[in-house]
Amino acid sequence: MANPPITESTHTEVQAGSEHHVDPSALGFDATMLVGLAMLVVVLLMLWKKVPGAIGKSLDAKIATIRAQLDEAAELRREAEALKAEYEGRSRAAEGEAAAMVERARHEAEAIRAKAETDAAALVERRTRMAEDKIAAEERAALQQLRATAADAASRAAARIIAERHDGAADKAVIDQAIAGLGR
């Protein structure tokens, strides 16, 4: 190999103690050209084997899968929103029913309270009437007992008076008169 002409840059290399390096070449192409040709061959092979089409089909399949998943997610979202709306409606209906139940219970409690007041007043009136009737009965019984006692005392007093004033002959005349009155 021939030594290249010495230039200032090579002169410094030699002085530094390093050797000059020459790039390899083949068929008149240097390394950069060979790499470029190799890349061109690889790209042409990829085009000949329809790799971009296969990549496109793969990407299209992936896009279709993703689109199907998105459609499914959108459908699930619509169903979830419908369920949410249904449950919100049920919740509102349950709240309305609960409010109606509370109102109904309030009215029933008011009716029960009013009935209890009426029943209590009626019970007090009935018990008062029963007490008054009992007092009146006791008064009547006491009056009857007083009359009976007075009648008993009067009959004993009359019997004593009659016993003192009448004798056997007077009794015989009264009995004969009573017997004569029976025959008529």
C-alpha positions as CSV (number, residue, x, y, z in Angstrom):
1,M,0.0,0.0,0.0
2,A,1.1,3.4,-0.8
3,N,1.6,5.9,1.9
4,P,-0.8,8.9,1.6
5,P,0.7,12.2,1.1
6,I,1.6,13.8,4.4
7,T,-0.5,16.7,5.3
8,E,-0.6,18.7,8.4
9,S,-3.2,16.6,10.1
10,T,-1.4,13.3,9.3
11,H,1.9,14.9,10.3
12,T,0.5,15.5,13.7
13,E,-0.7,12.0,13.9
14,V,2.6,10.6,13.1
15,Q,4.3,12.8,15.6
16,A,1.8,11.7,18.3
17,G,2.9,8.1,17.6
18,S,-0.3,6.8,16.1
19,E,-0.6,5.2,12.7
20,H,-2.8,6.3,10.0
21,H,-5.9,4.2,9.4
22,V,-7.4,3.7,5.9
23,D,-11.2,2.8,5.6
24,P,-11.9,-0.5,3.9
25,S,-13.7,-0.6,0.6
26,A,-15.2,-3.3,-1.6
27,L,-16.2,-3.1,-5.3
28,G,-15.4,0.6,-5.0
29,F,-17.8,1.2,-2.2
30,D,-16.7,2.4,1.2
31,A,-18.4,1.2,4.5
32,T,-21.0,3.9,4.4
33,M,-22.1,3.0,0.9
34,L,-22.2,-0.7,1.8
35,V,-24.5,0.0,4.8
36,G,-26.8,2.1,2.6
37,L,-26.9,-0.7,0.0
38,A,-27.7,-3.3,2.7
39,M,-30.5,-1.1,4.0
40,L,-31.9,-0.6,0.5
41,V,-31.9,-4.4,0.0
42,V,-33.7,-4.9,3.4
43,V,-36.3,-2.3,2.5
44,L,-36.8,-3.9,-1.0
45,L,-37.2,-7.3,0.6
46,M,-39.7,-6.0,3.1
47,L,-41.7,-4.4,0.2
48,W,-41.5,-7.6,-1.9
49,K,-42.7,-9.7,1.1
50,K,-45.5,-7.2,1.6
51,V,-44.5,-6.5,5.2
52,P,-46.1,-3.0,5.2
53,G,-49.4,-4.6,4.2
54,A,-49.1,-7.2,6.9
55,I,-48.2,-4.5,9.4
56,G,-51.2,-2.5,8.2
57,K,-53.5,-5.5,8.4
58,S,-52.2,-6.2,11.9
59,L,-52.7,-2.6,12.9
60,D,-56.2,-2.6,11.3
61,A,-57.1,-5.8,13.3
62,K,-55.8,-4.1,16.4
63,I,-57.8,-1.0,15.6
64,A,-60.9,-3.1,15.0
65,T,-60.4,-4.9,18.3
66,I,-60.0,-1.6,20.1
67,R,-63.0,-0.2,18.3
68,A,-65.1,-3.2,19.3
69,Q,-63.8,-2.8,22.9
70,L,-64.8,0.9,22.8
71,D,-68.2,0.0,21.4
72,E,-68.7,-2.6,24.1
73,A,-67.5,-0.1,26.8
74,A,-70.0,2.5,25.4
75,E,-72.8,-0.1,25.5
76,L,-71.8,-1.0,29.0
77,R,-71.8,2.7,29.9
78,R,-75.3,3.1,28.4
79,E,-76.5,0.1,30.4
80,A,-74.9,1.5,33.5
81,E,-76.5,4.9,33.0
82,A,-79.9,3.2,32.4
83,L,-79.5,1.2,35.6
84,K,-78.4,4.3,37.4
85,A,-81.5,6.2,36.2
86,E,-83.7,3.2,37.1
87,Y,-82.2,3.0,40.6
88,E,-82.5,6.8,41.0
89,G,-86.1,6.5,40.0
90,R,-86.6,3.7,42.5
91,S,-84.8,5.8,45.1
92,R,-87.1,8.7,44.5
93,A,-90.2,6.4,44.6
94,A,-88.9,4.9,47.8
95,E,-88.4,8.4,49.3
96,G,-91.9,9.3,48.2
97,E,-93.3,6.1,49.7
98,A,-91.4,6.7,52.9
99,A,-92.7,10.3,53.1
100,A,-96.2,9.0,52.5
101,M,-95.8,6.3,55.2
102,V,-94.5,8.9,57.7
103,E,-97.5,11.1,56.8
104,R,-99.9,8.2,57.1
105,A,-98.3,7.2,60.5
106,R,-98.6,10.8,61.7
107,H,-102.3,10.8,60.8
108,E,-102.9,7.4,62.4
109,A,-101.1,8.6,65.5
110,E,-103.2,11.7,65.6
111,A,-106.4,9.6,65.1
112,I,-105.3,7.2,67.9
113,R,-104.5,10.1,70.2
114,A,-107.9,11.7,69.5
115,K,-109.7,8.3,70.0
116,A,-107.7,7.8,73.2
117,E,-108.8,11.3,74.4
118,T,-112.4,10.5,73.5
119,D,-112.2,7.1,75.1
120,A,-110.6,8.5,78.2
121,A,-113.3,11.2,78.5
122,A,-116.0,8.6,78.0
123,L,-114.4,6.3,80.5
124,V,-114.2,9.2,83.1
125,E,-117.8,10.1,82.3
126,R,-118.9,6.4,82.7
127,R,-116.9,5.9,85.9
128,T,-118.3,9.2,87.3
129,R,-121.8,8.0,86.3
130,M,-121.1,4.6,87.9
131,A,-119.9,6.3,91.1
132,E,-122.9,8.6,91.2
133,D,-125.2,5.6,90.6
134,K,-123.4,3.7,93.3
135,I,-123.7,6.6,95.6
136,A,-127.4,7.0,94.7
137,A,-127.9,3.2,95.3
138,E,-126.1,3.4,98.6
139,E,-128.3,6.4,99.5
140,R,-131.4,4.4,98.5
141,A,-130.2,1.4,100.4
142,A,-129.5,3.6,103.5
143,L,-132.9,5.2,103.1
144,Q,-134.6,1.8,102.8
145,Q,-132.7,0.5,105.8
146,L,-133.6,3.7,107.7
147,R,-137.3,3.2,106.7
148,A,-137.1,-0.5,107.6
149,T,-135.5,0.4,110.9
150,A,-138.1,3.1,111.5
151,A,-140.9,0.7,110.4
152,D,-139.5,-2.0,112.7
153,A,-139.2,0.5,115.5
154,A,-142.8,1.7,114.8
155,S,-144.2,-1.8,114.7
156,R,-142.5,-2.8,117.9
157,A,-143.7,0.4,119.5
158,A,-147.2,-0.2,118.1
159,A,-147.1,-3.8,119.4
160,R,-146.1,-2.6,122.8
161,I,-148.8,0.0,122.8
162,I,-151.4,-2.5,121.6
163,A,-150.2,-5.0,124.1
164,E,-150.5,-2.4,126.9
165,R,-153.9,-1.1,125.8
166,H,-155.6,-4.2,124.5
167,D,-156.4,-7.3,126.5
168,G,-157.5,-10.7,125.5
169,A,-161.2,-9.7,125.1
170,A,-160.4,-6.8,122.8
171,D,-158.3,-9.2,120.7
172,K,-161.1,-11.6,120.4
173,A,-163.5,-8.9,119.1
174,V,-160.9,-7.7,116.5
175,I,-160.3,-11.4,115.3
176,D,-164.1,-12.0,115.1
177,Q,-164.5,-8.9,113.1
178,A,-161.7,-9.8,110.7
179,I,-163.2,-13.3,110.2
180,A,-166.6,-11.9,109.5
181,G,-165.0,-9.5,106.9
182,L,-163.5,-12.6,105.1
183,G,-166.8,-14.2,104.4
184,R,-168.2,-11.4,102.3
